[in-house]
Amino acid sequence: MTAAADDRVLFDVDTDKRIATITLNNPKQRNSYDAAMRETMARHLDRVAEDDDITVVLLRGSDGVFSTGADMNNAYGWYGTKDGNGTNGGGKKSRPSQRRRLTVDRKSFGFYHDLMGFPKVTVAEVSGYALGGGFEMALMADISVIARDTKIGMPATRFLGPALGSLHMFFHRLGPVLARRLLLTGDVIEAGAVEHFGVFTDTCEPSKVAARARYWAEKAARMPADGVVIAKEAFRLVEQSQAYQGEEVASYLFHAFGTNLQFAPGEFNFVKTRAEHGTKEAFRLRDEHFHVPEP
């Protein structure tokens, strides 16, 4: 497998099978990604889109984990400020302005928009964890193969707000009931618990995920290449005209506005807690705060 300049994202092409593979390779962080990794993924996707000899792109993560989404070790660092590192130049963390959030979030939503409307078949090989942006990518793929014990959800809604992510996609792919449940509670559930909803193409045992994903990729790659790209454009037209319409813009706006939260006394402020106690302890305190025993 060949690596890009950023070896946290690997890219490989099987020319005989007409399949490209993009692998998130950041196992120490459970394949979470920062802005640089996302941009590397986008460049690889552009390369696949422009290659007439590739019909399918397989998205996966290394070491049995798909992705835990955006790297939140420096939440404000995604937005950057005067020094480009999420600080005001004096080392103090600085809350991004709304104009900065809208600028950066437009780029983020551009990545997901391009993935949803990608002109080749996308197959996701999902296991371990698919959280946050990783969950979004798993849902956006044309064909998703997922292990039953994979942890899925949007846990960052607990500290960044329930307007987080591609709301239009959650409601149409998950349905309004499940979407509201996951976004309003931040619950992380196992994929097997929603298998009966048909959210994913193929829900199977963990040991079979890689082989099943490859099976679906090879099956799709045998389709006429011209037919695939025509179909993908037709699918996008149907979704945009019958389902999403202006909802994608609404998702982007509410994401930017909704993540600029003020926390009242007694509410859990993850960013502040992490600054005071460190990331590991902040996650423990987060889980403790949100735990409610079932009756």
C-alpha positions as CSV (number, residue, x, y, z in Angstrom):
1,M,0.0,0.0,0.0
2,T,1.4,3.4,-0.9
3,A,1.3,6.3,1.5
4,A,0.7,10.0,0.8
5,A,3.0,12.7,2.2
6,D,0.8,12.4,5.3
7,D,1.1,8.7,6.1
8,R,-2.0,8.9,8.4
9,V,-4.0,8.5,5.2
10,L,-3.1,5.6,2.9
11,F,-4.1,5.2,-0.8
12,D,-3.9,2.2,-3.0
13,V,-5.3,1.3,-6.4
14,D,-6.1,-2.2,-7.6
15,T,-6.1,-1.5,-11.3
16,D,-7.3,-5.0,-12.3
17,K,-10.3,-4.8,-10.1
18,R,-11.0,-1.1,-10.7
19,I,-11.0,-0.4,-7.0
20,A,-9.2,2.3,-5.0
21,T,-8.8,2.0,-1.2
22,I,-8.4,4.9,1.2
23,T,-7.3,3.9,4.7
24,L,-7.4,6.2,7.7
25,N,-4.1,5.3,9.5
26,N,-4.1,7.1,12.8
27,P,-4.6,4.1,15.1
28,K,-3.2,5.8,18.3
29,Q,-6.2,8.1,18.1
30,R,-8.7,5.5,16.9
31,N,-8.4,6.9,13.4
32,S,-9.7,10.3,14.3
33,Y,-8.7,12.9,11.8
34,D,-7.6,16.5,11.8
35,A,-8.0,19.1,9.0
36,A,-4.8,18.0,7.2
37,M,-6.0,14.4,7.1
38,R,-9.4,15.4,5.8
39,E,-7.8,17.4,3.1
40,T,-5.6,14.5,2.2
41,M,-8.7,12.3,1.9
42,A,-10.3,14.9,-0.3
43,R,-7.3,14.9,-2.6
44,H,-7.4,11.1,-3.0
45,L,-11.2,11.2,-3.6
46,D,-10.6,13.9,-6.3
47,R,-8.0,11.6,-7.9
48,V,-10.4,8.7,-7.9
49,A,-13.2,10.9,-9.3
50,E,-11.0,11.9,-12.3
51,D,-9.7,8.4,-13.0
52,D,-11.8,6.8,-15.7
53,D,-10.3,3.4,-14.9
54,I,-11.6,3.3,-11.2
55,T,-15.2,2.5,-10.5
56,V,-15.2,2.0,-6.7
57,V,-13.5,3.5,-3.7
58,L,-13.3,1.5,-0.5
59,L,-13.1,3.6,2.7
60,R,-11.7,1.9,5.8
61,G,-9.6,2.4,8.9
62,S,-6.5,0.6,10.2
63,D,-6.3,-1.8,13.1
64,G,-10.0,-2.7,13.0
65,V,-11.4,0.8,13.7
66,F,-13.2,2.9,11.1
67,S,-13.0,6.3,12.7
68,T,-13.9,8.2,15.8
69,G,-14.4,11.4,13.7
70,A,-12.8,14.8,14.1
71,D,-9.8,14.9,16.5
72,M,-11.1,16.9,19.5
73,N,-7.8,17.2,21.3
74,N,-7.8,20.8,20.2
75,A,-11.4,21.7,19.4
76,Y,-10.7,25.3,18.6
77,G,-7.6,24.4,16.6
78,W,-10.0,23.3,13.8
79,Y,-10.9,26.9,13.4
80,G,-7.6,28.6,14.0
81,T,-7.3,32.2,15.0
82,K,-4.5,34.8,14.9
83,D,-1.7,32.2,15.2
84,G,-3.5,29.4,13.3
85,N,-3.5,27.2,16.3
86,G,-6.7,28.1,18.1
87,T,-5.1,30.7,20.3
88,N,-4.9,34.5,20.3
89,G,-1.1,34.5,19.9
90,G,-0.4,34.6,23.6
91,G,-0.9,30.9,24.2
92,K,-4.5,31.4,25.6
93,K,-7.3,29.4,24.0
94,S,-9.6,31.7,22.1
95,R,-13.3,31.1,21.2
96,P,-13.7,31.4,17.4
97,S,-15.9,34.1,16.1
98,Q,-19.1,33.1,14.2
99,R,-17.6,34.5,11.0
100,R,-14.6,32.1,11.5
101,R,-16.9,29.2,12.3
102,L,-19.0,29.8,9.2
103,T,-15.9,30.0,7.0
104,V,-14.4,26.8,8.4
105,D,-17.6,24.9,8.6
106,R,-18.4,25.7,5.0
107,K,-15.2,23.8,4.1
108,S,-16.1,20.9,6.3
109,F,-19.6,20.6,4.8
110,G,-18.0,20.9,1.4
111,F,-16.1,17.7,2.1
112,Y,-19.2,15.8,3.2
113,H,-21.3,17.2,0.3
114,D,-18.7,16.0,-2.2
115,L,-18.6,12.6,-0.5
116,M,-22.4,12.2,-0.7
117,G,-22.5,13.2,-4.3
118,F,-19.3,11.3,-5.2
119,P,-19.4,10.1,-8.9
120,K,-18.0,6.6,-8.2
121,V,-19.4,3.9,-5.9
122,T,-18.3,4.3,-2.3
123,V,-18.1,1.3,0.0
124,A,-17.4,1.7,3.7
125,E,-15.7,-1.1,5.7
126,V,-16.8,-0.2,9.2
127,S,-15.8,-1.8,12.5
128,G,-14.7,-0.9,16.0
129,Y,-15.9,2.7,16.2
130,A,-17.8,4.9,13.8
131,L,-18.4,8.1,15.8
132,G,-18.9,11.7,14.8
133,G,-17.6,12.4,11.3
134,G,-16.8,8.7,11.1
135,F,-20.4,7.9,11.6
136,E,-21.4,10.5,9.0
137,M,-19.0,8.9,6.4
138,A,-20.4,5.4,7.2
139,L,-23.9,6.7,6.5
140,M,-23.0,8.6,3.4
141,A,-21.4,5.6,1.7
142,D,-23.4,4.0,-1.1
143,I,-22.7,0.6,0.5
144,S,-21.7,0.2,4.2
145,V,-20.6,-3.1,5.7
146,I,-20.5,-2.9,9.5
147,A,-19.7,-5.2,12.4
148,R,-22.5,-5.7,14.8
149,D,-20.4,-4.7,17.7
150,T,-19.3,-1.4,16.1
151,K,-20.0,1.6,18.4
152,I,-21.9,4.3,16.5
153,G,-23.2,7.7,17.4
154,M,-22.6,11.4,17.8
155,P,-21.2,11.7,21.4
156,A,-19.8,15.2,20.7
157,T,-23.4,16.5,20.8
158,R,-23.0,16.3,24.6
159,F,-20.5,19.1,24.6
160,L,-20.9,20.8,21.2
161,G,-24.7,20.7,20.9
162,P,-27.4,18.5,19.3
163,A,-27.2,20.6,16.0
164,L,-23.9,18.9,15.3
165,G,-23.2,17.3,11.9
166,S,-25.2,16.8,8.7
167,L,-28.7,17.0,10.1
168,H,-30.4,16.6,6.7
169,M,-28.5,13.3,6.2
170,F,-29.2,12.0,9.7
171,F,-33.0,12.5,9.4
172,H,-33.2,10.9,5.9
173,R,-30.8,8.0,6.5
174,L,-31.7,7.2,10.1
175,G,-35.2,8.4,10.2
176,P,-36.5,11.1,12.5
177,V,-37.0,8.9,15.6
178,L,-33.5,7.4,15.7
179,A,-31.9,10.7,14.6
180,R,-33.5,12.6,17.4
181,R,-32.6,9.9,19.9
182,L,-28.9,9.9,19.0
183,L,-28.6,13.7,18.7
184,L,-30.6,14.7,21.8
185,T,-28.9,12.2,24.1
186,G,-25.4,11.7,22.6
187,D,-25.9,8.0,23.1
188,V,-23.4,5.6,21.6
189,I,-25.0,2.3,20.6
190,E,-23.9,-0.9,18.8
191,A,-24.8,-1.2,15.1
192,G,-26.5,-4.6,15.8
193,A,-29.1,-2.8,17.8
194,V,-30.4,-1.0,14.7
195,E,-29.8,-3.8,12.2
196,H,-33.5,-4.3,11.7
197,F,-33.9,-0.7,10.5
198,G,-31.7,-1.4,7.5
199,V,-29.5,1.6,8.2
200,F,-26.5,-0.2,6.8
201,T,-26.2,-2.4,3.7
202,D,-24.6,-5.4,5.4
203,T,-24.4,-5.9,9.2
204,C,-22.2,-8.9,10.1
205,E,-19.8,-10.5,12.5
206,P,-16.6,-8.6,13.1
207,S,-14.4,-11.3,11.6
208,K,-16.3,-11.0,8.3
209,V,-16.3,-7.2,7.7
210,A,-13.2,-7.0,5.6
211,A,-14.1,-9.8,3.3
212,R,-17.8,-8.7,3.0
213,A,-16.7,-5.1,2.2
214,R,-14.3,-6.4,-0.5
215,Y,-17.1,-8.6,-1.9
216,W,-19.4,-5.6,-2.3
217,A,-16.6,-3.5,-3.8
218,E,-15.8,-6.1,-6.4
219,K,-19.5,-6.7,-7.1
220,A,-20.0,-3.0,-7.8
221,A,-16.8,-2.7,-9.8
222,R,-18.1,-5.1,-12.4
223,M,-20.9,-2.7,-13.3
224,P,-20.5,-0.6,-16.5
225,A,-18.3,2.4,-15.5
226,D,-20.4,4.8,-17.6
227,G,-23.6,3.4,-16.1
228,V,-22.3,3.9,-12.6
229,V,-21.4,7.6,-13.0
230,I,-24.7,8.3,-14.8
231,A,-26.6,6.5,-12.0
232,K,-24.8,8.4,-9.3
233,E,-25.7,11.7,-10.8
234,A,-29.3,10.5,-11.1
235,F,-29.3,9.4,-7.4
236,R,-28.0,12.8,-6.4
237,L,-30.7,14.6,-8.4
238,V,-33.4,12.5,-6.8
239,E,-32.1,13.1,-3.3
240,Q,-31.6,16.8,-3.8
241,S,-35.0,17.4,-5.4
242,Q,-37.1,15.0,-3.3
243,A,-35.4,14.9,0.0
244,Y,-32.7,17.5,0.9
245,Q,-33.6,20.6,-1.1
246,G,-32.3,23.5,1.1
247,E,-31.7,21.3,4.2
248,E,-27.9,21.0,3.6
249,V,-27.5,24.7,3.9
250,A,-29.7,24.7,7.1
251,S,-27.5,21.9,8.5
252,Y,-24.3,23.9,7.9
253,L,-25.7,27.1,9.4
254,F,-27.2,25.5,12.5
255,H,-24.0,23.5,13.0
256,A,-21.9,26.7,13.1
257,F,-24.4,28.6,15.3
258,G,-25.2,25.7,17.5
259,T,-21.6,24.8,18.4
260,N,-21.0,28.2,19.9
261,L,-22.6,27.3,23.2
262,Q,-22.7,29.1,26.5
263,F,-22.8,26.6,29.5
264,A,-25.0,27.3,32.5
265,P,-23.9,26.2,36.0
266,G,-24.3,22.5,36.3
267,E,-24.0,21.8,32.6
268,F,-20.9,19.9,31.4
269,N,-18.4,22.1,29.5
270,F,-16.0,19.6,27.9
271,V,-13.6,22.2,26.5
272,K,-13.2,23.9,29.9
273,T,-13.0,20.5,31.8
274,R,-10.3,19.2,29.4
275,A,-8.2,22.4,29.9
276,E,-8.4,21.9,33.6
277,H,-8.0,18.1,33.9
278,G,-6.7,16.8,30.6
279,T,-8.4,14.9,27.9
280,K,-8.6,11.4,29.5
281,E,-10.1,12.7,32.7
282,A,-12.5,15.0,30.8
283,F,-13.9,12.0,29.0
284,R,-14.4,10.2,32.3
285,L,-16.1,13.1,33.9
286,R,-18.2,13.6,30.7
287,D,-19.5,10.0,30.9
288,E,-20.1,10.3,34.7
289,H,-22.1,13.5,34.1
290,F,-24.3,12.1,31.4
291,H,-24.9,8.7,33.0
292,V,-28.5,8.2,34.1
293,P,-29.4,4.7,35.5
294,E,-32.2,3.0,33.6
295,P,-35.2,2.2,35.7
